Amino acid sequence: MISRIILDLNKKNNSLNEVIRLRQGENNSPEIQATVTANNQAYNLNGSTAELHMKKPDYEVYVTKATINNNEIICKLTSDAVKFSGKAIAYFQIANKNSVVTTEDFKLDILPALNPVKKKGPNEPQPIDLQILK
């Protein structure tokens, strides 16, 4: 599954991107494809590198390299990025030999996973934990 978003470098022009939804613990998360604009005009990514910067639901900062292909940023999240359920905020940092710029923020919703817990005995009830760690 591919999540396509449009992100502007001018943080005043917030795009109307849908929230990207993932499942806690996924190890093959959907691919994020971002088209970058500057004042709603296509931004040239040739010769640039990109990184995803994300504040995870547990408030840790997660940074990973992204690739640039056909003037789009492409990023896949690792299982570490979706270790905790909850709301996350992210943006892309784009660098070239002349400058470093960042996109507007976009939102991710990491849905809780329902994982079975090992029972100590045959009659022990099994809790289902849906707590969102903050």
Contacts in CASP RR format, 6 or more apart in sequence:
PFRMAT RR
TARGET T0000
AUTHOR 0000-0000-0000
METHOD contacts of the structure
MODEL  1
MISRIILDLNKKNNSLNEVIRLRQGENNSPEIQATVTANNQAYNLNGSTA
ELHMKKPDYEVYVTKATINNNEIICKLTSDAVKFSGKAIAYFQIANKNSV
VTTEDFKLDILPALNPVKKKGPNEPQPIDLQILK
1 30 0 8 1.000
1 31 0 8 1.000
2 30 0 8 1.000
2 31 0 8 1.000
2 32 0 8 1.000
2 33 0 8 1.000
3 18 0 8 1.000
3 20 0 8 1.000
3 30 0 8 1.000
3 31 0 8 1.000
3 32 0 8 1.000
3 33 0 8 1.000
4 33 0 8 1.000
4 34 0 8 1.000
4 35 0 8 1.000
5 15 0 8 1.000
5 17 0 8 1.000
5 18 0 8 1.000
5 20 0 8 1.000
5 32 0 8 1.000
5 33 0 8 1.000
5 34 0 8 1.000
5 35 0 8 1.000
5 106 0 8 1.000
6 15 0 8 1.000
6 17 0 8 1.000
6 34 0 8 1.000
6 35 0 8 1.000
6 36 0 8 1.000
6 37 0 8 1.000
7 15 0 8 1.000
7 17 0 8 1.000
7 34 0 8 1.000
7 35 0 8 1.000
7 36 0 8 1.000
7 37 0 8 1.000
7 91 0 8 1.000
7 92 0 8 1.000
7 103 0 8 1.000
7 104 0 8 1.000
7 106 0 8 1.000
8 14 0 8 1.000
8 15 0 8 1.000
8 36 0 8 1.000
8 37 0 8 1.000
8 38 0 8 1.000
8 39 0 8 1.000
8 40 0 8 1.000
8 103 0 8 1.000
8 104 0 8 1.000
9 36 0 8 1.000
9 37 0 8 1.000
9 38 0 8 1.000
9 39 0 8 1.000
9 43 0 8 1.000
9 101 0 8 1.000
9 102 0 8 1.000
9 103 0 8 1.000
9 104 0 8 1.000
10 38 0 8 1.000
10 39 0 8 1.000
10 104 0 8 1.000
11 104 0 8 1.000
11 105 0 8 1.000
13 37 0 8 1.000
13 39 0 8 1.000
13 40 0 8 1.000
13 104 0 8 1.000
14 104 0 8 1.000
15 104 0 8 1.000
17 106 0 8 1.000
17 107 0 8 1.000
19 107 0 8 1.000
19 108 0 8 1.000
19 109 0 8 1.000
20 30 0 8 1.000
20 32 0 8 1.000
20 106 0 8 1.000
20 107 0 8 1.000
20 108 0 8 1.000
20 109 0 8 1.000
21 108 0 8 1.000
21 109 0 8 1.000
21 110 0 8 1.000
21 111 0 8 1.000
22 29 0 8 1.000
22 30 0 8 1.000
22 77 0 8 1.000
22 82 0 8 1.000
22 108 0 8 1.000
22 109 0 8 1.000
22 110 0 8 1.000
22 111 0 8 1.000
23 82 0 8 1.000
23 110 0 8 1.000
23 111 0 8 1.000
23 113 0 8 1.000
24 82 0 8 1.000
24 83 0 8 1.000
24 84 0 8 1.000
24 85 0 8 1.000
24 110 0 8 1.000
24 111 0 8 1.000
24 112 0 8 1.000
24 113 0 8 1.000
25 79 0 8 1.000
25 82 0 8 1.000
25 83 0 8 1.000
25 113 0 8 1.000
26 79 0 8 1.000
26 82 0 8 1.000
27 78 0 8 1.000
27 79 0 8 1.000
28 76 0 8 1.000
29 76 0 8 1.000
29 77 0 8 1.000
29 78 0 8 1.000
29 79 0 8 1.000
29 81 0 8 1.000
29 82 0 8 1.000
31 74 0 8 1.000
31 75 0 8 1.000
31 76 0 8 1.000
32 52 0 8 1.000
32 73 0 8 1.000
32 74 0 8 1.000
32 75 0 8 1.000
32 76 0 8 1.000
32 77 0 8 1.000
33 72 0 8 1.000
33 73 0 8 1.000
33 74 0 8 1.000
34 72 0 8 1.000
34 73 0 8 1.000
34 74 0 8 1.000
34 75 0 8 1.000
34 92 0 8 1.000
34 103 0 8 1.000
34 106 0 8 1.000
35 42 0 8 1.000
35 71 0 8 1.000
35 72 0 8 1.000
36 42 0 8 1.000
36 43 0 8 1.000
36 45 0 8 1.000
36 72 0 8 1.000
36 73 0 8 1.000
36 92 0 8 1.000
36 94 0 8 1.000
36 103 0 8 1.000
37 43 0 8 1.000
42 71 0 8 1.000
43 94 0 8 1.000
44 71 0 8 1.000
45 68 0 8 1.000
45 71 0 8 1.000
45 72 0 8 1.000
45 73 0 8 1.000
45 94 0 8 1.000
46 71 0 8 1.000
47 68 0 8 1.000
47 96 0 8 1.000
48 68 0 8 1.000
48 94 0 8 1.000
48 95 0 8 1.000
48 96 0 8 1.000
49 65 0 8 1.000
49 68 0 8 1.000
49 94 0 8 1.000
49 95 0 8 1.000
49 96 0 8 1.000
50 65 0 8 1.000
50 66 0 8 1.000
50 67 0 8 1.000
50 68 0 8 1.000
50 73 0 8 1.000
50 75 0 8 1.000
50 92 0 8 1.000
50 93 0 8 1.000
50 94 0 8 1.000
50 95 0 8 1.000
51 63 0 8 1.000
51 64 0 8 1.000
51 65 0 8 1.000
51 66 0 8 1.000
51 92 0 8 1.000
51 93 0 8 1.000
51 95 0 8 1.000
52 62 0 8 1.000
52 63 0 8 1.000
52 64 0 8 1.000
52 65 0 8 1.000
52 66 0 8 1.000
52 75 0 8 1.000
52 77 0 8 1.000
52 90 0 8 1.000
52 91 0 8 1.000
52 92 0 8 1.000
53 61 0 8 1.000
53 62 0 8 1.000
53 63 0 8 1.000
53 90 0 8 1.000
53 91 0 8 1.000
53 92 0 8 1.000
53 93 0 8 1.000
53 102 0 8 1.000
54 61 0 8 1.000
54 62 0 8 1.000
54 63 0 8 1.000
54 77 0 8 1.000
54 81 0 8 1.000
54 88 0 8 1.000
54 89 0 8 1.000
54 90 0 8 1.000
54 108 0 8 1.000
55 61 0 8 1.000
55 62 0 8 1.000
55 88 0 8 1.000
55 89 0 8 1.000
55 90 0 8 1.000
56 62 0 8 1.000
56 81 0 8 1.000
56 83 0 8 1.000
56 84 0 8 1.000
56 88 0 8 1.000
56 110 0 8 1.000
57 84 0 8 1.000
57 85 0 8 1.000
57 86 0 8 1.000
57 87 0 8 1.000
57 88 0 8 1.000
57 110 0 8 1.000
57 132 0 8 1.000
57 133 0 8 1.000
57 134 0 8 1.000
58 83 0 8 1.000
58 84 0 8 1.000
58 133 0 8 1.000
58 134 0 8 1.000
59 134 0 8 1.000
62 80 0 8 1.000
62 81 0 8 1.000
64 75 0 8 1.000
64 77 0 8 1.000
64 78 0 8 1.000
64 81 0 8 1.000
66 73 0 8 1.000
66 74 0 8 1.000
66 75 0 8 1.000
66 92 0 8 1.000
67 73 0 8 1.000
67 74 0 8 1.000
67 75 0 8 1.000
68 74 0 8 1.000
73 92 0 8 1.000
73 94 0 8 1.000
75 92 0 8 1.000
82 110 0 8 1.000
84 110 0 8 1.000
84 132 0 8 1.000
84 133 0 8 1.000
85 110 0 8 1.000
85 111 0 8 1.000
85 112 0 8 1.000
85 113 0 8 1.000
85 132 0 8 1.000
85 133 0 8 1.000
86 109 0 8 1.000
86 110 0 8 1.000
86 111 0 8 1.000
86 112 0 8 1.000
86 132 0 8 1.000
86 133 0 8 1.000
87 107 0 8 1.000
87 108 0 8 1.000
87 109 0 8 1.000
87 110 0 8 1.000
88 107 0 8 1.000
88 108 0 8 1.000
88 109 0 8 1.000
88 110 0 8 1.000
89 105 0 8 1.000
89 106 0 8 1.000
89 107 0 8 1.000
89 108 0 8 1.000
90 105 0 8 1.000
90 106 0 8 1.000
90 107 0 8 1.000
90 108 0 8 1.000
91 102 0 8 1.000
91 103 0 8 1.000
91 104 0 8 1.000
91 105 0 8 1.000
91 106 0 8 1.000
92 102 0 8 1.000
92 103 0 8 1.000
93 100 0 8 1.000
93 101 0 8 1.000
93 102 0 8 1.000
94 100 0 8 1.000
94 101 0 8 1.000
94 102 0 8 1.000
94 103 0 8 1.000
95 101 0 8 1.000
112 130 0 8 1.000
112 132 0 8 1.000
114 128 0 8 1.000
114 130 0 8 1.000
116 126 0 8 1.000
117 126 0 8 1.000
117 127 0 8 1.000
117 129 0 8 1.000
119 126 0 8 1.000
END
